Amino acid sequence: MPIFDLARAAEDRFHRDLIPVLRQRGWRPRVVPYDGYGTISANGLTSSARVIARMVMRPQNAPAEGPLFRSLPEDFPTSALEMRDIAFTSLLEAQRGWRSFVDCPVPFLPVTVKVGNQSLRTRADRSGYVDVVVRDHGLEPGWHNVTIEAAGVCEPVTCQVEIVCPEPTIGVICDIDDTAMITHMPRAMVAAWNAFVKNSGARQPVPGMAQLLSRVRRTHPQAPVVYLSTGAWNVVPTLRFFLKKHGFPRGPMLMTDWGPNNTGWFRSGIEHKRTQLRRLMIDLPHVTWLLLGDDGQYDPLIYGEAAREHDDHVAAVAIRRLSPGEHVLAGGRAVHPMGLDPDSRTLAECDVPVVYGTDGFALARALPSSIVGPDSSGPTRLTRRTIR
């Protein structure tokens, strides 16, 4: 038996033994909801929605796990009540980190998912996750509430799914670390940083990236935006707050679960992104994607493979070039300025527009105007394909 199978068995046994102890201390199962996505056919006869959540143990008086969509005010509070609300919001954000880092999942908990006029009964997996597809929901395009009822949870929990319009449109798949958010630290420490440093003001967005995504959304109002990362699911509430605060369009996040599994000590980040990319192209076949990433590690390779194999589903690839210092922290290799390293060579072999830039502003200037729309600050720059 591989050693990581033993580690996985030990982890499962630890959680099974821990749950009764936490129950004696007053902890109860709780549903942590995540945003999902779905689609509907042009004739409205078929539809599907992907619903994602996790079952964990929480103290009964723990703050709610729902998203904090309120960002910090630009003006000083004008009343004691407003000041109290701001302080309470900041406190909830601060508490979320260490609680998520010490999650105790509730495996195999019976769950009922209700989407539109459909209901589906299922169970959480060994890590407490629920990831199901509900068909024939009858919902219209847009954001909709989904109800999740779990055994042992007093109140049903509401999460949301975005039903994508059935007409052909542009969509965005965006990496998070070093693409949307500057990490300024070794990639191996990113998970701990996300778990313990909870003040969103301590993190910096990549300049111009929120504006780039917003321009795509303005040019294509029905465009879905999906954030694809190798980060852990337990940092989603904080990342959601960060993206909202800095003006990024709202969209589902597809993260991964850390820890031993049936293939190794940790899940492969490369395979996670490959799998989710393929699934998005299958689930949303009418969407042509703009793939946004960075050259710190494997985004050029992963996106290059996707564009080469599914060029009819990829509108363009935009890669943010990291500085030499960021490359060292990311654990990647410095990219040759002419793009001749193996990963960039994969991009050169695909037949879609490929652009590079140091930030979102540079990428927006290089991308085709059919994707980002005309630049209001000046004439649109012509785009060339990567030299093969």
Secondary structure, 3 states (H helix, E strand, C coil): CCHHHHHHHHHHHHHHHHHHHHHHCCEEEEEEEEEEEEEECCCCCCEEEEEEEEEEEEECCCCCCCCCCCCCCCCCCCCHHHHHHHHHHHHHHHHHHHHHHCCCECCCCEEEEEECCEEEEEECCCCCEEEEEEECCCCCCEEEEEEEEECCCCCCEEEEEEEECCCCEEEEEECCECCCEECCCCHHHHHHHHHHCCCHHHCEECCCHHHHHHHHHHHCCCCCEEEEEEEEHHHHHHHHHHHHHCCCCCCCEEEECCCCECCECCCCHHHHHHHHHHHHHHHCCCEEEEEEEECCCCHHHHHHHHHHHCHHHEEEEEEECCCHHHHHHHCCCCCCCCCCCHHHHHHHCCCCCEEEECCHHHHHHHCCHHHHCCCCCCCCCCCCCCCC
